[in-house]
């Protein structure tokens, strides 16, 4: 049985339309999924939508509709965008589905049975945007406004159910200290640790139904619903069909837990790195292996906003995909910024990167190689013979790519992974300049040398395209087809040098990445 690999994105709120931020995490998760599938792992990739809570109620009221209708409408936009971006998720969970709601109740009941939840009184400040209670001191420090959206905090006083977070926090600190892979990147891990060490309160995990009827009912108290974050975080586990509740989903995908990586944005780190693991510990469920928090995108130097006109919406993404291809968009997002750091979306830089690395880099290498094989060897890949010493650097760059690829992917270091590909492209272009095959072609006595040179180029391009597949599935497949190679081969074998058979028929190719003015 193959080793499993389970990757998740956050489940997106349906109070707003999808944008570049959502696409970013989903493209990253898709890239990991495609890479580990090709590396022979049994992959499960989950995304979905977060449909309960006050945000959705308010958004629906503003649009004169019901939360359910709003969710049904917005979810289509997410699904369509994922189809447009060639996302290969294995499941899509909506928190309003019975398979999820029933399991949330089951998990919460289990917490009640284990005495991990107790009834208490809450009096204090609430941030309705974040759906979070705020401590008196934090509220005061921020002039009783939300630290996130600046809206006034609301005073709440009510009976509620509390989870014993204080009991688990010290165990979590120990766990994070002993497991450097648990929260990444390391700066985020340090941030969580220092905040945890300042101390936590027990976590209020229910909301009064009178104030908020749109949620999963507490199994032990019909006057309350489950706090939306507990409801939402559980999706990573409930979607696998666990625990057994007597329906068709039971134990469906048990083998995928614990999850390999929860990809999230930095703003939702605390929920994932503190609340979620503490709840899991209280339930005696193994913790996810890694929580990776990426940075945020601004747009053209400013915070994205619809009123500023710099909002990278689905429509803008569609336009970019139309102009540059969806693969180029995927490439740009993962190449322009180190995963984990903030980045700025900038059309000029997009075009520059596209022209330099894709049009002049990968695309040009493919077309000059195929043109020369067409012209000098009738379109049939020549057999490598005579040793050409300069080819060693190309083979080395290919070996480096093969040897570092899995480590970079396991670390979500997409940019470094792509750099190793570009290094191979550059090494090959340099090799062509050094060996001048177009000059050798005029000299019949250099025929063997010319054959080795062009085989080396074609093999290098094949490997470039092979490793580009997880990020650029369409373009890589189109490029491989030009070389007479079918897409989808696993890295174990296809990553080795020399897999391109001599005699393969090269097709004439349209430029893979036409240059943009
Ligand atoms: N529903 C919660 C997540 C629950 S997961 C159990 C939520 N949803 S969200 O739709 O508001 O945000 C989803 C993700 O989008 C978050 O990871 C957030 O960081 C990300 N982004 C929102 N704007 C972003 C940018 N401008 N740039 C990058 N990512 C951003 O939070």
Boltz pocket constraint, residues with backbone or C-beta under 6 A from the ligand:
constraints:
  - pocket:
      binder: B
      contacts: [[A, 9], [A, 10], [A, 11], [A, 12], [A, 13], [A, 20], [A, 21], [A, 22], [A, 24], [A, 25], [A, 50], [A, 229], [A, 232], [A, 233], [A, 234], [A, 263], [A, 264], [A, 265], [A, 266], [A, 267], [A, 268], [A, 294], [A, 295], [A, 296], [A, 297], [A, 298], [A, 304]]
      max_distance: 6.0
